Amino acid sequence: MREISLHILDLVQNSIEAGATQVELTIVEDLVKDSMVIRLSDNGRGMNEKLRQLVIDPFITTRTTRRIGLGLPLMDMSTKRCGGYLRIDSTPGKGTVVEAMYQHSHFDRPPMGNLVETIKSILVANPDLLFLYNHTVNNRSISVSSQELANILDGIPLTQPDVLVWLHGYLSDNIANLYGGAEDENN
């Protein structure tokens, strides 16, 4: 995957396929420490220790639709190439936490990609998922909760055209403000 936002989409899909009803995505970009940490935690079925150690192997997958799972192995490879790491903590019956760290300024760090569309897609395609997105860049941060959006919309679905337009603008403006007002999808 060429963009971090696509890795994020894959991680959320893994959580959903593992039966998660709650997913929290946290991104912390610390330009002083030159690091970007992406942390995804869920309440899915979790993995035993043996499977947890094997999931970064591209030929190990729990999916029945294909025999190869490339998401985690590619993310592991890209983090290591960029002076970082990929950690997976999981407890059967309780959930999984995936944490990826990249050296922010590393030449080989994948660009963020279209984070607005990624977050919007997660929210719209999974109306029953309790999703929390937290993103910090130095001293600026945003937080978006599917539960808060549902409360504000009071029964109006995210798929309603006017709501989609509003959601896109809301995410675009807030993510752009993290970077000082001008959204740079290559951050």
N, C-alpha and C positions, 0 to 999 in steps of 0.2 A: 504494500500500500504506500502510495506516495505522499499521503497527507495524514496528519495526526487526527483530524476530524473523522476520517474513515476508520482509523483504529478505534476511536471512541464509539462509533456506530456499531462496529463489530463486537466490542466488549459489552455494550448494552444488549445486543442481540443474544450473545452468549448467556447473559444473566436471565433474560426472558425465557430462553429455551431451558434454563435450569430451574424454571418455576418461580422466579423472583416476582414479588408483587411490589417491592420497594427497591429503588436503585438511587444511589447518591453519587454524583460525579463532581469531583473537586479538582480544579486546575489552579496551581499556584506558580506564577511566573515571577521569579525574584531576579531582577536584572543585576542587582548588586552582587548576589551570590552566584550569578550566571547559571541559574538552574530553572528548569521547568519540570514540575511534578504533576502527574495526572494520576488521580486516585479514584477508582470506581469500587464501590462496595454495594453488595446486594444481600437479600435475605433468601436467596435460592437454596437449592438442596445441598450445595457445598460438594466438596470432594474429599475422598480419603487421601492420606499422605502419598500413597503410591501413584494415584491418578494425578495429584497436584504436581508431582515431580515429572510426570510424563507429558503434561499438556503443552510444553514448549517444543515437543517433537512434532513435526508437521504430519507424521503418519499416524498420529494418535488423535482421535476425535470421538466424541460421544454422539455425534450426529449420525443419523441413519440415512440421510439423503446423499451423503458423499463420504468417501473414505479418507479424505485429507482435510485437516484443519490448519489453515495457514495464518490465521489472525494473530494468535499469541506468539508463534515462532517468529513471524516477521517483526512483531513489535519488540520481542526480545533482542533480535539481531540489530534493529535500528537503534535501540537504546545503548547497547554495548558499543556500537560503531560511533556513538556520540558521547562517549565518556560517562554513560549512565548505567542504569540497571532496570531489571524487571523483577518484581517480587510478587509472589502469589501466596496469600494466606487463606486457608479455607478450613471450615469445620463442617463435617457432614450434618445435615439437618439445620444448620444455622446460617450458612452463606459463605460468600467469597469476597475477598478484597484483593484487587489487582492494583499495584502501584508501579508506575513507570517514571523514571527520571532521565531527563536529557540535559546535557550541557546546553544552555540556551543559545549561546553564540556559536556553537559548533557548526562548521561548514556543512557537514552531512546531516544535520538535524532536519527532519522533514518539516515542510511548512505546516502551519496550523490548518490551512484549507478553509473551507466554507463552514465555519462553526455555527453560523446563524442557521443555515439549512439543516445541519446535523441536529441541533437542539430542537428546532421546529419539527423535524421529521420524527424524532423520538416522542415528542409531546403529542403530535397529531395522530401518529400511527398506533399509539398505545394508550388509549383513553383511560384504561383501568389501572395503569401503572402509576404508583406514587413515585414521582421522579423529582429529584432535587438537584439543581445545577448551581454550583458555587464557583466563582472564578475571581482570582485576585492577580493583579499585575502591580507589583510594588505596593503602594499604599491605596490603590483603588480596587474596589470589589463590587461584585453584583451577586445576587442570589435570585433564582427563579424556581418556584415550587409549583408543580402541577396541581397540588391541593389548593394553593392560594389562587391560582388562575381559575380553577373550577368554582371557588367561592365567589370570586369577582364576577364571573360570567353567569352565575346562578342558573345553570341548566342549559345555557347556550353552548352548543358544541364548538370545539376548536376548528372543526371542518367548515363552519359557516364562512362564506367568502369574506365578509367584512372583518370577521375575527382573524382570519388568516392574514389579511393585509395588516391589521393592527399588530398581531403577534410578530410578524416579520419586522415591522418598523421598531417595535419595542426592543426586540433582541438586537437588531442592527445598531440602534442608538446606544444601548447600554454596553454592548461589546466594544463599539467604537470609543466610547468614553473611557474604557479601561486603558486604551492605548493613547490617551490624550486627545481624543476627539476625532481622529481620522482613522477609520478602520483600515487595517493593513492585514489582509488575509495571509500574508507570508510570515507573520510573526511567529 
